[in-house]
Amino acid sequence: MQQLNNIKIAILTENGFEQEELTSPKEALEKAGAKVDIVSPQKGKVKAWKHTDWGIEINVDKNLADAEPSAYEALVLPGGVMNPDTLRQNKDAVKFAKDFLESGKPVAAICHGPQTLIETGMLEGKTMTSFPSLQTDLKNAGVNWIDKEMVHDGNLITSRKPADLDAFNNELIKTLSTPTA
């Protein structure tokens, strides 16, 4: 297993994230040695959505207002329908994501997670995947949308759904463990 010691990762989320799409990458990254912060506009805790009902609550490590993108090596955006729809309407959340895109740091988004990235205006010409219901939104943002379990284009890593989490997590860890020039 690659070691990600001393690498800090931000998972940006709101209430209503798809439980597995946050817990699986968090667990995989921590197992590889990374330090993972849950960053949210919420204070205290955020609540998961698990398939058809509310799920677990997870502690927020850093309030979005106090989080600096420069403190992190990568950004993860879990899906769920409510979570990204709320984040995309939050100017601070969009700016946080945009800072990662501008810096060239890895940004990994699964399922509906790319909705927040659409608002950055920085997806033109990128090749991405997502939950199929987002393909029109992504195409309208200038994305070449393809239906694959994982797509890695530049600093963007995207996947479609929970069934793709192994490929998503593995690609993120591989990317973070590869030295940059």
SULNORRA-V361696 format. One record per residue. N is the residue number from 1. RES is the residue in one small letter. NEAR is the number of other ideal C-beta (glycine too) atoms within 8 Angstrom. Layout:
n=N res=RES near=NEAR
n=N res=RES near=NEAR
This chain:
n=1 res=m near=4
n=2 res=q near=8
n=3 res=q near=7
n=4 res=l near=12
n=5 res=n near=6
n=6 res=n near=5
n=7 res=i near=11
n=8 res=k near=11
n=9 res=i near=15
n=10 res=a near=16
n=11 res=i near=15
n=12 res=l near=14
n=13 res=t near=13
n=14 res=e near=15
n=15 res=n near=9
n=16 res=g near=11
n=17 res=f near=16
n=18 res=e near=15
n=19 res=q near=11
n=20 res=e near=9
n=21 res=e near=16
n=22 res=l near=16
n=23 res=t near=11
n=24 res=s near=11
n=25 res=p near=17
n=26 res=k near=12
n=27 res=e near=8
n=28 res=a near=12
n=29 res=l near=16
n=30 res=e near=10
n=31 res=k near=7
n=32 res=a near=13
n=33 res=g near=8
n=34 res=a near=12
n=35 res=k near=8
n=36 res=v near=11
n=37 res=d near=12
n=38 res=i near=14
n=39 res=v near=14
n=40 res=s near=13
n=41 res=p near=10
n=42 res=q near=10
n=43 res=k near=5
n=44 res=g near=5
n=45 res=k near=8
n=46 res=v near=13
n=47 res=k near=10
n=48 res=a near=16
n=49 res=w near=15
n=50 res=k near=11
n=51 res=h near=4
n=52 res=t near=3
n=53 res=d near=6
n=54 res=w near=6
n=55 res=g near=8
n=56 res=i near=8
n=57 res=e near=7
n=58 res=i near=10
n=59 res=n near=7
n=60 res=v near=13
n=61 res=d near=6
n=62 res=k near=11
n=63 res=n near=11
n=64 res=l near=13
n=65 res=a near=6
n=66 res=d near=6
n=67 res=a near=12
n=68 res=e near=6
n=69 res=p near=12
n=70 res=s near=6
n=71 res=a near=7
n=72 res=y near=13
n=73 res=e near=8
n=74 res=a near=15
n=75 res=l near=16
n=76 res=v near=15
n=77 res=l near=18
n=78 res=p near=15
n=79 res=g near=16
n=80 res=g near=14
n=81 res=v near=9
n=82 res=m near=11
n=83 res=n near=18
n=84 res=p near=16
n=85 res=d near=10
n=86 res=t near=11
n=87 res=l near=16
n=88 res=r near=12
n=89 res=q near=5
n=90 res=n near=11
n=91 res=k near=5
n=92 res=d near=9
n=93 res=a near=14
n=94 res=v near=13
n=95 res=k near=8
n=96 res=f near=15
n=97 res=a near=16
n=98 res=k near=11
n=99 res=d near=10
n=100 res=f near=15
n=101 res=l near=13
n=102 res=e near=7
n=103 res=s near=8
n=104 res=g near=6
n=105 res=k near=11
n=106 res=p near=13
n=107 res=v near=14
n=108 res=a near=15
n=109 res=a near=14
n=110 res=i near=16
n=111 res=c near=14
n=112 res=h near=15
n=113 res=g near=16
n=114 res=p near=15
n=115 res=q near=13
n=116 res=t near=16
n=117 res=l near=15
n=118 res=i near=11
n=119 res=e near=9
n=120 res=t near=11
n=121 res=g near=7
n=122 res=m near=8
n=123 res=l near=14
n=124 res=e near=8
n=125 res=g near=6
n=126 res=k near=11
n=127 res=t near=8
n=128 res=m near=15
n=129 res=t near=12
n=130 res=s near=15
n=131 res=f near=9
n=132 res=p near=7
n=133 res=s near=5
n=134 res=l near=11
n=135 res=q near=10
n=136 res=t near=6
n=137 res=d near=9
n=138 res=l near=14
n=139 res=k near=9
n=140 res=n near=6
n=141 res=a near=10
n=142 res=g near=8
n=143 res=v near=12
n=144 res=n near=7
n=145 res=w near=11
n=146 res=i near=8
n=147 res=d near=7
n=148 res=k near=7
n=149 res=e near=9
n=150 res=m near=12
n=151 res=v near=12
n=152 res=h near=7
n=153 res=d near=7
n=154 res=g near=5
n=155 res=n near=8
n=156 res=l near=15
n=157 res=i near=14
n=158 res=t near=14
n=159 res=s near=14
n=160 res=r near=14
n=161 res=k near=9
n=162 res=p near=9
n=163 res=a near=6
n=164 res=d near=12
n=165 res=l near=13
n=166 res=d near=6
n=167 res=a near=10
n=168 res=f near=15
n=169 res=n near=12
n=170 res=n near=9
n=171 res=e near=12
n=172 res=l near=16
n=173 res=i near=13
n=174 res=k near=9
n=175 res=t near=11
n=176 res=l near=16
n=177 res=s near=9
n=178 res=t near=6
n=179 res=p near=3
n=180 res=t near=3
n=181 res=a near=2
